[in-house]
Amino acid sequence: MRIVLADDGITFDGKTLESMPLGGVESSVTFLFEELARRGHHVTVCNKC
């Protein structure tokens, strides 16, 4: 399944949690989409990067 999330909040990517804290929503999105990708889904997050 292809999944896309558009976010206009703070800038973050899959590696941001390793270098700085994120807000609750951003952390949840990161963990959720990492798990969906691990299960074989094609995941894209578009934000202010």
PDB file with SEQRES, HELIX, SHEET and CRYST1 records, atoms N, CA, C and O in Angstrom:
SEQRES   1 A   49  MET ARG ILE VAL LEU ALA ASP ASP GLY ILE THR PHE ASP          
SEQRES   2 A   49  GLY LYS THR LEU GLU SER MET PRO LEU GLY GLY VAL GLU          
SEQRES   3 A   49  SER SER VAL THR PHE LEU PHE GLU GLU LEU ALA ARG ARG          
SEQRES   4 A   49  GLY HIS HIS VAL THR VAL CYS ASN LYS CYS                      
HELIX    1 AA1 THR A   16  SER A   19  1                                   4    
HELIX    2 AA2 GLY A   24  ARG A   38  1                                  15    
SHEET    1 AA1 2 ARG A   2  ALA A   6  0                                        
SHEET    2 AA1 2 HIS A  42  CYS A  46  1                                        
CRYST1    1.000    1.000    1.000  90.00  90.00  90.00 P 1           1          
ATOM      1  N   MET A   1       0.851  -1.167   0.000  1.00  0.00           N  
ATOM      2  CA  MET A   1       0.000   0.000   0.000  1.00  0.00           C  
ATOM      3  C   MET A   1       0.899   1.233   0.000  1.00  0.00           C  
ATOM      4  O   MET A   1       1.938   1.244   0.661  1.00  0.00           O  
ATOM      5  N   ARG A   2       0.511   2.261  -0.730  1.00  0.00           N  
ATOM      6  CA  ARG A   2       1.226   3.538  -0.732  1.00  0.00           C  
ATOM      7  C   ARG A   2       0.497   4.491   0.216  1.00  0.00           C  
ATOM      8  O   ARG A   2      -0.719   4.665   0.131  1.00  0.00           O  
ATOM      9  N   ILE A   3       1.266   5.104   1.121  1.00  0.00           N  
ATOM     10  CA  ILE A   3       0.687   5.990   2.127  1.00  0.00           C  
ATOM     11  C   ILE A   3       1.454   7.304   2.101  1.00  0.00           C  
ATOM     12  O   ILE A   3       2.684   7.303   2.132  1.00  0.00           O  
ATOM     13  N   VAL A   4       0.740   8.429   2.044  1.00  0.00           N  
ATOM     14  CA  VAL A   4       1.362   9.751   2.045  1.00  0.00           C  
ATOM     15  C   VAL A   4       0.742  10.576   3.161  1.00  0.00           C  
ATOM     16  O   VAL A   4      -0.475  10.571   3.348  1.00  0.00           O  
ATOM     17  N   LEU A   5       1.593  11.287   3.903  1.00  0.00           N  
ATOM     18  CA  LEU A   5       1.133  12.217   4.930  1.00  0.00           C  
ATOM     19  C   LEU A   5       1.734  13.580   4.635  1.00  0.00           C  
ATOM     20  O   LEU A   5       2.947  13.695   4.460  1.00  0.00           O  
ATOM     21  N   ALA A   6       0.907  14.611   4.577  1.00  0.00           N  
ATOM     22  CA  ALA A   6       1.371  15.986   4.409  1.00  0.00           C  
ATOM     23  C   ALA A   6       1.257  16.686   5.752  1.00  0.00           C  
ATOM     24  O   ALA A   6       0.213  16.641   6.402  1.00  0.00           O  
ATOM     25  N   ASP A   7       2.358  17.343   6.166  1.00  0.00           N  
ATOM     26  CA  ASP A   7       2.405  18.007   7.469  1.00  0.00           C  
ATOM     27  C   ASP A   7       3.027  19.381   7.297  1.00  0.00           C  
ATOM     28  O   ASP A   7       4.083  19.506   6.677  1.00  0.00           O  
ATOM     29  N   ASP A   8       2.391  20.417   7.836  1.00  0.00           N  
ATOM     30  CA  ASP A   8       2.968  21.758   7.735  1.00  0.00           C  
ATOM     31  C   ASP A   8       3.482  22.257   9.082  1.00  0.00           C  
ATOM     32  O   ASP A   8       3.628  23.462   9.287  1.00  0.00           O  
ATOM     33  N   GLY A   9       3.752  21.338   9.990  1.00  0.00           N  
ATOM     34  CA  GLY A   9       4.298  21.687  11.305  1.00  0.00           C  
ATOM     35  C   GLY A   9       5.801  21.879  11.239  1.00  0.00           C  
ATOM     36  O   GLY A   9       6.326  22.388  10.249  1.00  0.00           O  
ATOM     37  N   ILE A  10       6.487  21.473  12.288  1.00  0.00           N  
ATOM     38  CA  ILE A  10       7.932  21.656  12.348  1.00  0.00           C  
ATOM     39  C   ILE A  10       8.642  20.727  11.368  1.00  0.00           C  
ATOM     40  O   ILE A  10       8.095  19.700  10.966  1.00  0.00           O  
ATOM     41  N   THR A  11       9.858  21.092  10.988  1.00  0.00           N  
ATOM     42  CA  THR A  11      10.660  20.290  10.078  1.00  0.00           C  
ATOM     43  C   THR A  11      11.243  19.092  10.809  1.00  0.00           C  
ATOM     44  O   THR A  11      11.870  19.246  11.857  1.00  0.00           O  
ATOM     45  N   PHE A  12      11.039  17.891  10.256  1.00  0.00           N  
ATOM     46  CA  PHE A  12      11.625  16.684  10.826  1.00  0.00           C  
ATOM     47  C   PHE A  12      11.720  15.620   9.751  1.00  0.00           C  
ATOM     48  O   PHE A  12      11.035  15.685   8.730  1.00  0.00           O  
ATOM     49  N   ASP A  13      12.577  14.638   9.994  1.00  0.00           N  
ATOM     50  CA  ASP A  13      12.657  13.479   9.114  1.00  0.00           C  
ATOM     51  C   ASP A  13      12.856  12.236   9.974  1.00  0.00           C  
ATOM     52  O   ASP A  13      12.772  12.315  11.200  1.00  0.00           O  
ATOM     53  N   GLY A  14      13.115  11.112   9.359  1.00  0.00           N  
ATOM     54  CA  GLY A  14      13.233   9.860  10.090  1.00  0.00           C  
ATOM     55  C   GLY A  14      14.403   9.792  11.044  1.00  0.00           C  
ATOM     56  O   GLY A  14      14.421   8.940  11.933  1.00  0.00           O  
ATOM     57  N   LYS A  15      15.391  10.675  10.882  1.00  0.00           N  
ATOM     58  CA  LYS A  15      16.582  10.677  11.737  1.00  0.00           C  
ATOM     59  C   LYS A  15      16.527  11.742  12.835  1.00  0.00           C  
ATOM     60  O   LYS A  15      17.399  11.766  13.704  1.00  0.00           O  
ATOM     61  N   THR A  16      15.537  12.610  12.814  1.00  0.00           N  
ATOM     62  CA  THR A  16      15.471  13.723  13.763  1.00  0.00           C  
ATOM     63  C   THR A  16      15.390  13.249  15.211  1.00  0.00           C  
ATOM     64  O   THR A  16      16.001  13.860  16.087  1.00  0.00           O  
ATOM     65  N   LEU A  17      14.656  12.182  15.480  1.00  0.00           N  
ATOM     66  CA  LEU A  17      14.523  11.688  16.859  1.00  0.00           C  
ATOM     67  C   LEU A  17      15.865  11.295  17.469  1.00  0.00           C  
ATOM     68  O   LEU A  17      16.017  11.317  18.690  1.00  0.00           O  
ATOM     69  N   GLU A  18      16.843  10.935  16.631  1.00  0.00           N  
ATOM     70  CA  GLU A  18      18.168  10.563  17.125  1.00  0.00           C  
ATOM     71  C   GLU A  18      18.976  11.778  17.560  1.00  0.00           C  
ATOM     72  O   GLU A  18      19.913  11.643  18.347  1.00  0.00           O  
ATOM     73  N   SER A  19      18.629  12.968  17.061  1.00  0.00           N  
ATOM     74  CA  SER A  19      19.441  14.152  17.328  1.00  0.00           C  
ATOM     75  C   SER A  19      18.755  15.221  18.172  1.00  0.00           C  
ATOM     76  O   SER A  19      19.436  16.068  18.750  1.00  0.00           O  
ATOM     77  N   MET A  20      17.432  15.205  18.260  1.00  0.00           N  
ATOM     78  CA  MET A  20      16.723  16.225  19.036  1.00  0.00           C  
ATOM     79  C   MET A  20      15.325  15.721  19.381  1.00  0.00           C  
ATOM     80  O   MET A  20      14.792  14.848  18.695  1.00  0.00           O  
ATOM     81  N   PRO A  21      14.735  16.263  20.432  1.00  0.00           N  
ATOM     82  CA  PRO A  21      13.373  15.851  20.780  1.00  0.00           C  
ATOM     83  C   PRO A  21      12.355  16.436  19.801  1.00  0.00           C  
ATOM     84  O   PRO A  21      12.563  17.505  19.227  1.00  0.00           O  
ATOM     85  N   LEU A  22      11.267  15.720  19.627  1.00  0.00           N  
ATOM     86  CA  LEU A  22      10.163  16.186  18.795  1.00  0.00           C  
ATOM     87  C   LEU A  22       8.912  16.293  19.647  1.00  0.00           C  
ATOM     88  O   LEU A  22       8.866  15.785  20.768  1.00  0.00           O  
ATOM     89  N   GLY A  23       7.899  16.957  19.109  1.00  0.00           N  
ATOM     90  CA  GLY A  23       6.616  17.009  19.785  1.00  0.00           C  
ATOM     91  C   GLY A  23       5.926  15.655  19.715  1.00  0.00           C  
ATOM     92  O   GLY A  23       6.385  14.754  19.013  1.00  0.00           O  
ATOM     93  N   GLY A  24       4.839  15.513  20.433  1.00  0.00           N  
ATOM     94  CA  GLY A  24       4.132  14.243  20.494  1.00  0.00           C  
ATOM     95  C   GLY A  24       3.610  13.755  19.157  1.00  0.00           C  
ATOM     96  O   GLY A  24       3.732  12.573  18.836  1.00  0.00           O  
ATOM     97  N   VAL A  25       3.028  14.655  18.373  1.00  0.00           N  
ATOM     98  CA  VAL A  25       2.481  14.262  17.076  1.00  0.00           C  
ATOM     99  C   VAL A  25       3.602  13.837  16.135  1.00  0.00           C  
ATOM    100  O   VAL A  25       3.492  12.811  15.464  1.00  0.00           O  
ATOM    101  N   GLU A  26       4.681  14.619  16.081  1.00  0.00           N  
ATOM    102  CA  GLU A  26       5.793  14.298  15.192  1.00  0.00           C  
ATOM    103  C   GLU A  26       6.447  12.971  15.575  1.00  0.00           C  
ATOM    104  O   GLU A  26       6.801  12.177  14.703  1.00  0.00           O  
ATOM    105  N   SER A  27       6.604  12.733  16.865  1.00  0.00           N  
ATOM    106  CA  SER A  27       7.168  11.456  17.326  1.00  0.00           C  
ATOM    107  C   SER A  27       6.254  10.301  16.936  1.00  0.00           C  
ATOM    108  O   SER A  27       6.722   9.267  16.460  1.00  0.00           O  
ATOM    109  N   SER A  28       4.963  10.474  17.137  1.00  0.00           N  
ATOM    110  CA  SER A  28       3.998   9.418  16.797  1.00  0.00           C  
ATOM    111  C   SER A  28       4.004   9.122  15.305  1.00  0.00           C  
ATOM    112  O   SER A  28       3.973   7.959  14.901  1.00  0.00           O  
ATOM    113  N   VAL A  29       4.043  10.161  14.490  1.00  0.00           N  
ATOM    114  CA  VAL A  29       4.084   9.980  13.038  1.00  0.00           C  
ATOM    115  C   VAL A  29       5.344   9.219  12.642  1.00  0.00           C  
ATOM    116  O   VAL A  29       5.289   8.309  11.815  1.00  0.00           O  
ATOM    117  N   THR A  30       6.478   9.588  13.231  1.00  0.00           N  
ATOM    118  CA  THR A  30       7.739   8.916  12.917  1.00  0.00           C  
ATOM    119  C   THR A  30       7.671   7.440  13.266  1.00  0.00           C  
ATOM    120  O   THR A  30       8.024   6.595  12.443  1.00  0.00           O  
ATOM    121  N   PHE A  31       7.221   7.115  14.474  1.00  0.00           N  
ATOM    122  CA  PHE A  31       7.138   5.715  14.895  1.00  0.00           C  
ATOM    123  C   PHE A  31       6.126   4.930  14.056  1.00  0.00           C  
ATOM    124  O   PHE A  31       6.397   3.795  13.662  1.00  0.00           O  
ATOM    125  N   LEU A  32       4.969   5.524  13.783  1.00  0.00           N  
ATOM    126  CA  LEU A  32       3.937   4.855  12.996  1.00  0.00           C  
ATOM    127  C   LEU A  32       4.429   4.553  11.583  1.00  0.00           C  
ATOM    128  O   LEU A  32       4.270   3.435  11.095  1.00  0.00           O  
ATOM    129  N   PHE A  33       5.023   5.540  10.930  1.00  0.00           N  
ATOM    130  CA  PHE A  33       5.434   5.343   9.549  1.00  0.00           C  
ATOM    131  C   PHE A  33       6.646   4.431   9.441  1.00  0.00           C  
ATOM    132  O   PHE A  33       6.784   3.721   8.444  1.00  0.00           O  
ATOM    133  N   GLU A  34       7.532   4.427  10.437  1.00  0.00           N  
ATOM    134  CA  GLU A  34       8.631   3.456  10.447  1.00  0.00           C  
ATOM    135  C   GLU A  34       8.073   2.034  10.523  1.00  0.00           C  
ATOM    136  O   GLU A  34       8.560   1.140   9.832  1.00  0.00           O  
ATOM    137  N   GLU A  35       7.072   1.826  11.346  1.00  0.00           N  
ATOM    138  CA  GLU A  35       6.477   0.497  11.486  1.00  0.00           C  
ATOM    139  C   GLU A  35       5.727   0.093  10.213  1.00  0.00           C  
ATOM    140  O   GLU A  35       5.815  -1.057   9.785  1.00  0.00           O  
ATOM    141  N   LEU A  36       4.996   1.024   9.610  1.00  0.00           N  
ATOM    142  CA  LEU A  36       4.300   0.712   8.362  1.00  0.00           C  
ATOM    143  C   LEU A  36       5.296   0.338   7.264  1.00  0.00           C  
ATOM    144  O   LEU A  36       5.053  -0.597   6.500  1.00  0.00           O  
ATOM    145  N   ALA A  37       6.416   1.062   7.181  1.00  0.00           N  
ATOM    146  CA  ALA A  37       7.451   0.740   6.192  1.00  0.00           C  
ATOM    147  C   ALA A  37       8.062  -0.627   6.486  1.00  0.00           C  
ATOM    148  O   ALA A  37       8.324  -1.399   5.564  1.00  0.00           O  
ATOM    149  N   ARG A  38       8.287  -0.928   7.753  1.00  0.00           N  
ATOM    150  CA  ARG A  38       8.844  -2.222   8.134  1.00  0.00           C  
ATOM    151  C   ARG A  38       7.924  -3.363   7.693  1.00  0.00           C  
ATOM    152  O   ARG A  38       8.384  -4.461   7.380  1.00  0.00           O  
ATOM    153  N   ARG A  39       6.629  -3.086   7.675  1.00  0.00           N  
ATOM    154  CA  ARG A  39       5.645  -4.100   7.269  1.00  0.00           C  
ATOM    155  C   ARG A  39       5.445  -4.157   5.757  1.00  0.00           C  
ATOM    156  O   ARG A  39       4.576  -4.883   5.273  1.00  0.00           O  
ATOM    157  N   GLY A  40       6.245  -3.394   5.008  1.00  0.00           N  
ATOM    158  CA  GLY A  40       6.224  -3.494   3.554  1.00  0.00           C  
ATOM    159  C   GLY A  40       5.461  -2.420   2.807  1.00  0.00           C  
ATOM    160  O   GLY A  40       5.366  -2.480   1.581  1.00  0.00           O  
ATOM    161  N   HIS A  41       4.916  -1.442   3.506  1.00  0.00           N  
ATOM    162  CA  HIS A  41       4.189  -0.365   2.839  1.00  0.00           C  
ATOM    163  C   HIS A  41       5.174   0.678   2.316  1.00  0.00           C  
ATOM    164  O   HIS A  41       6.255   0.854   2.879  1.00  0.00           O  
ATOM    165  N   HIS A  42       4.803   1.363   1.246  1.00  0.00           N  
ATOM    166  CA  HIS A  42       5.605   2.458   0.699  1.00  0.00           C  
ATOM    167  C   HIS A  42       5.103   3.743   1.359  1.00  0.00           C  
ATOM    168  O   HIS A  42       3.978   4.174   1.109  1.00  0.00           O  
ATOM    169  N   VAL A  43       5.937   4.350   2.196  1.00  0.00           N  
ATOM    170  CA  VAL A  43       5.515   5.473   3.034  1.00  0.00           C  
ATOM    171  C   VAL A  43       6.252   6.742   2.623  1.00  0.00           C  
ATOM    172  O   VAL A  43       7.470   6.727   2.442  1.00  0.00           O  
ATOM    173  N   THR A  44       5.509   7.850   2.475  1.00  0.00           N  
ATOM    174  CA  THR A  44       6.088   9.152   2.175  1.00  0.00           C  
ATOM    175  C   THR A  44       5.497  10.176   3.130  1.00  0.00           C  
ATOM    176  O   THR A  44       4.279  10.261   3.289  1.00  0.00           O  
ATOM    177  N   VAL A  45       6.372  10.957   3.768  1.00  0.00           N  
ATOM    178  CA  VAL A  45       5.938  12.063   4.618  1.00  0.00           C  
ATOM    179  C   VAL A  45       6.472  13.341   3.990  1.00  0.00           C  
ATOM    180  O   VAL A  45       7.677  13.469   3.776  1.00  0.00           O  
ATOM    181  N   CYS A  46       5.592  14.283   3.693  1.00  0.00           N  
ATOM    182  CA  CYS A  46       5.980  15.566   3.108  1.00  0.00           C  
ATOM    183  C   CYS A  46       5.801  16.639   4.170  1.00  0.00           C  
ATOM    184  O   CYS A  46       4.704  16.840   4.691  1.00  0.00           O  
ATOM    185  N   ASN A  47       6.903  17.329   4.486  1.00  0.00           N  
ATOM    186  CA  ASN A  47       6.806  18.438   5.430  1.00  0.00           C  
ATOM    187  C   ASN A  47       7.756  19.543   5.016  1.00  0.00           C  
ATOM    188  O   ASN A  47       8.119  19.627   3.842  1.00  0.00           O  
ATOM    189  N   LYS A  48       8.165  20.384   5.932  1.00  0.00           N  
ATOM    190  CA  LYS A  48       8.961  21.563   5.607  1.00  0.00           C  
ATOM    191  C   LYS A  48      10.461  21.295   5.472  1.00  0.00           C  
ATOM    192  O   LYS A  48      11.252  22.230   5.601  1.00  0.00           O  
ATOM    193  N   CYS A  49      10.871  20.078   5.222  1.00  0.00           N  
ATOM    194  CA  CYS A  49      12.309  19.769   5.061  1.00  0.00           C  
ATOM    195  C   CYS A  49      12.901  20.527   3.897  1.00  0.00           C  
ATOM    196  O   CYS A  49      14.091  20.393   3.614  1.00  0.00           O  
TER     197      CYS A  49                                                      
END                                                                             
